[in-house]
Amino acid sequence: MGKKSRKKSKNEEDADAKKAAAQGTEAAPEFTNKYYERELFKLQVELVKLQDWVKHTGARVVIIFEGRDAAGKGGVIKRILERVSPRVFRLVALPAPTEREKTQIYFQRYIAHLPAGGEVIIFDRSWYNRAGVEHVMGFCTDEQYQRFLKGCPAFEATLVSNGIILLKYWMEVSEKVQHQRFLARMKDTSKRWKLSPMDLESHRRWYDYSRARDAMLTATDTPIAPWYVVPSDSKKRARLNCISDILSRIPYEEIPYTPPKLPGRQKAKGYVEPRTKHQVVPQRW
């Protein structure tokens, strides 16, 4: 009688299913919420390892997220930042420029937010505002717009030549799905704040933004600083695919970790909790 085979673990089954799917031999694992949460946690563990490597080596990383309104930029960023330190991973989401900033060299206010050693800076929209909303909505002149498209590759080449790891992601949402997400925001009281007049105008000007996207990608997708397009009609798949891609493009290594020894508590030496009458939050749950 043959030897009984060992039952595979869930991780092994997932790995086999992914391999088979890549080879086209059978369907990929069912994309349930449980599967999504498990895969996301694995990626977040790797992000913590990346964080340790960035701190250890003094690496400087810039990750840019661009895309239409409701394309899923915020969702990806939220999952990246969920389990890492805000001292290492820092989010930059700048408001509209002040009157003073409008008189500066265009890239000037973004340069102030570039990383020092041991930092990862995530731009939720970036200097590419000039190629998108500023151009479409008439907030810059055509001369300023053309100057940006010509000068941006040189600016980014300077960043990369100075040792910054630069990753640029365009979240690509379809017209139909964007429309559905806008309608959902209108119905959800917790998301209505996401529908600004500018967002509504971006819905109307779908094709103006399409032309602006095409021109931007053509002018600024360079070998030294390429764009990576993330299909985002499925938010959860987009998050996993994007985070996985980020990890694959940074040559990080796991830094050996030695758990610290937890020191014992000091002696009370007569300390007694005071019976003061402070206001306590009502215990409703």
RAKA-V549538 format. One record per residue. N is the residue number from 1. PHI is phi in whole degrees, 0 to 359 (* if undefined). PSI is psi in radians with two decimals (NA if undefined). Layout:
((N | PHI | PSI) (N | PHI | PSI))
This chain:
((1 | * | 2.37) (2 | 290 | 2.77) (3 | 289 | 2.36) (4 | 290 | 2.29) (5 | 284 | 2.59) (6 | 285 | 2.39) (7 | 288 | 2.31) (8 | 284 | 2.58) (9 | 285 | 2.93) (10 | 297 | -0.68) (11 | 297 | -0.71) (12 | 293 | -0.66) (13 | 295 | -0.74) (14 | 297 | -0.75) (15 | 296 | -0.74) (16 | 296 | -0.71) (17 | 294 | -0.70) (18 | 296 | -0.74) (19 | 296 | -0.74) (20 | 295 | -0.67) (21 | 295 | -0.71) (22 | 296 | -0.55) (23 | 272 | -0.09) (24 | 76 | 0.36) (25 | 269 | -0.41) (26 | 197 | 2.98) (27 | 294 | 2.63) (28 | 291 | 2.88) (29 | 303 | 2.53) (30 | 300 | 2.26) (31 | 272 | 1.31) (32 | 272 | 2.92) (33 | 299 | -0.67) (34 | 296 | -0.75) (35 | 296 | -0.76) (36 | 300 | -0.82) (37 | 297 | -0.66) (38 | 293 | -0.78) (39 | 292 | -0.67) (40 | 297 | -0.73) (41 | 298 | -0.71) (42 | 301 | -0.76) (43 | 293 | -0.65) (44 | 293 | -0.57) (45 | 297 | -0.72) (46 | 293 | -0.60) (47 | 297 | -0.62) (48 | 294 | -0.69) (49 | 296 | -0.71) (50 | 300 | -0.75) (51 | 302 | -0.80) (52 | 299 | -0.71) (53 | 293 | -0.74) (54 | 299 | -0.78) (55 | 295 | -0.73) (56 | 291 | -0.69) (57 | 265 | -0.24) (58 | 74 | 0.41) (59 | 295 | 2.70) (60 | 237 | 2.16) (61 | 232 | 2.36) (62 | 238 | 2.20) (63 | 239 | 2.12) (64 | 255 | 2.30) (65 | 243 | 2.13) (66 | 231 | 2.89) (67 | 154 | 2.98) (68 | 292 | 2.93) (69 | 297 | 2.43) (70 | 70 | 0.37) (71 | 277 | -0.22) (72 | 105 | 0.25) (73 | 299 | -0.85) (74 | 298 | -0.64) (75 | 294 | -0.73) (76 | 294 | -0.81) (77 | 299 | -0.74) (78 | 301 | -0.75) (79 | 288 | -0.53) (80 | 293 | -0.73) (81 | 276 | -0.14) (82 | 301 | -0.67) (83 | 237 | 0.24) (84 | 247 | 2.97) (85 | 277 | 2.31) (86 | 292 | -0.17) (87 | 280 | -0.35) (88 | 254 | -0.89) (89 | 266 | 1.96) (90 | 241 | 2.29) (91 | 267 | 2.33) (92 | 239 | 2.03) (93 | 226 | 1.55) (94 | 283 | 2.50) (95 | 283 | -3.08) (96 | 300 | 2.54) (97 | 296 | 2.56) (98 | 285 | 2.99) (99 | 299 | -0.66) (100 | 294 | -0.78) (101 | 296 | -0.50) (102 | 294 | -0.38) (103 | 267 | -0.09) (104 | 279 | 2.92) (105 | 302 | 2.41) (106 | 305 | -0.79) (107 | 284 | -0.12) (108 | 302 | -0.82) (109 | 287 | -0.33) (110 | 279 | -0.59) (111 | 301 | -0.63) (112 | 297 | -0.32) (113 | 255 | 0.09) (114 | 293 | 2.71) (115 | 284 | 2.58) (116 | 271 | 3.12) (117 | 300 | 2.36) (118 | 84 | 0.38) (119 | 232 | 2.58) (120 | 241 | 2.07) (121 | 254 | 2.20) (122 | 251 | 2.11) (123 | 264 | 2.01) (124 | 271 | 1.60) (125 | 72 | 2.62) (126 | 212 | -2.63) (127 | 297 | -0.22) (128 | 286 | -0.01) (129 | 305 | -0.60) (130 | 294 | -0.58) (131 | 277 | -0.24) (132 | 248 | -1.71) (133 | 298 | -0.69) (134 | 295 | -0.70) (135 | 289 | -0.85) (136 | 294 | -0.72) (137 | 271 | 0.02) (138 | 76 | 0.45) (139 | 275 | -0.09) (140 | 222 | 2.82) (141 | 280 | 2.85) (142 | 296 | -0.59) (143 | 295 | -0.76) (144 | 297 | -0.69) (145 | 296 | -0.86) (146 | 296 | -0.65) (147 | 296 | -0.66) (148 | 296 | -0.85) (149 | 300 | -0.62) (150 | 283 | -0.64) (151 | 272 | -0.39) (152 | 300 | -0.80) (153 | 302 | -0.65) (154 | 291 | -0.69) (155 | 298 | -0.81) (156 | 291 | -0.60) (157 | 297 | -0.63) (158 | 296 | -0.75) (159 | 300 | -0.85) (160 | 294 | -0.71) (161 | 293 | -0.34) (162 | 266 | 0.23) (163 | 94 | 0.08) (164 | 279 | 2.32) (165 | 276 | 2.01) (166 | 246 | 2.12) (167 | 237 | 2.29) (168 | 237 | 2.14) (169 | 239 | 2.25) (170 | 253 | 2.05) (171 | 276 | 2.03) (172 | 256 | 1.87) (173 | 249 | 2.52) (174 | 281 | 2.82) (175 | 300 | -0.76) (176 | 296 | -0.81) (177 | 290 | -0.69) (178 | 301 | -0.75) (179 | 300 | -0.77) (180 | 297 | -0.69) (181 | 291 | -0.63) (182 | 296 | -0.76) (183 | 298 | -0.71) (184 | 296 | -0.65) (185 | 294 | -0.61) (186 | 295 | -0.56) (187 | 273 | -0.39) (188 | 265 | 1.95) (189 | 297 | -0.41) (190 | 277 | -0.12) (191 | 237 | 0.05) (192 | 298 | -0.46) (193 | 295 | -0.31) (194 | 282 | -0.13) (195 | 257 | 1.45) (196 | 274 | 2.89) (197 | 305 | -0.58) (198 | 292 | -0.64) (199 | 296 | -0.77) (200 | 296 | -0.67) (201 | 292 | -0.59) (202 | 293 | -0.54) (203 | 294 | -0.74) (204 | 293 | -0.67) (205 | 264 | 0.76) (206 | 308 | -0.83) (207 | 281 | -0.49) (208 | 298 | -0.74) (209 | 290 | -0.55) (210 | 296 | -0.78) (211 | 295 | -0.70) (212 | 295 | -0.72) (213 | 300 | -0.82) (214 | 299 | -0.77) (215 | 294 | -0.70) (216 | 296 | -0.84) (217 | 295 | -0.68) (218 | 297 | -0.73) (219 | 279 | -0.48) (220 | 240 | 0.08) (221 | 273 | 1.64) (222 | 245 | 2.79) (223 | 301 | -0.59) (224 | 277 | -0.41) (225 | 216 | 1.26) (226 | 284 | 2.78) (227 | 269 | 2.56) (228 | 239 | 2.09) (229 | 268 | 2.25) (230 | 247 | 1.86) (231 | 301 | 2.18) (232 | 233 | 0.40) (233 | 296 | -0.56) (234 | 258 | 1.87) (235 | 300 | -0.77) (236 | 291 | -0.72) (237 | 296 | -0.71) (238 | 300 | -0.72) (239 | 298 | -0.84) (240 | 296 | -0.81) (241 | 296 | -0.69) (242 | 289 | -0.82) (243 | 297 | -0.71) (244 | 299 | -0.70) (245 | 293 | -0.71) (246 | 303 | -0.83) (247 | 297 | -0.59) (248 | 286 | -0.34) (249 | 258 | -0.01) (250 | 245 | 2.15) (251 | 282 | 0.99) (252 | 278 | 2.75) (253 | 230 | 2.66) (254 | 288 | 2.19) (255 | 273 | 2.21) (256 | 307 | 2.37) (257 | 241 | 2.21) (258 | 249 | 1.98) (259 | 301 | 2.34) (260 | 288 | 2.75) (261 | 272 | 2.15) (262 | 285 | 2.08) (263 | 288 | 2.64) (264 | 288 | 2.82) (265 | 290 | 2.58) (266 | 287 | 2.84) (267 | 284 | 2.59) (268 | 294 | -0.60) (269 | 52 | 0.80) (270 | 87 | 0.01) (271 | 291 | 2.36) (272 | 229 | 2.35) (273 | 301 | 2.22) (274 | 288 | 2.63) (275 | 261 | 1.08) (276 | 274 | 2.76) (277 | 256 | 1.22) (278 | 277 | 2.74) (279 | 284 | 2.27) (280 | 250 | 2.40) (281 | 300 | 2.28) (282 | 302 | 2.35) (283 | 272 | 1.44) (284 | 278 | -0.30) (285 | 235 | NA))
